[in-house]
Amino acid sequence: MTGSPQPPPGSPVPYGLDGLDGLDGVNVQSSNGRSSADATVALVHADGLQEHPVLPLVDEGGNWRVCP
């Protein structure tokens, strides 16, 4: 994260997103007329550790949202 501000001491982590928008990639599948997808994001912890969780997405009338 070049040029990103450093978090204040004691701030909760993760505190930032890596890359331009924090999005590593999106994967969309379609089977039997149903679509599903997941998005991989890049989180950066205050100590510099990077994490890349995969978030499941659901299609609601053409709009994708993260599943709860």
Buried (B, 14 or more C-beta within 10 A) or exposed (E): BEEEEEBEEEEEEBBBBBEEEBEBEEEEEEEEEEEBBBBBBBBBBBEEEEEEEEEEBEBEEEEBEEEE
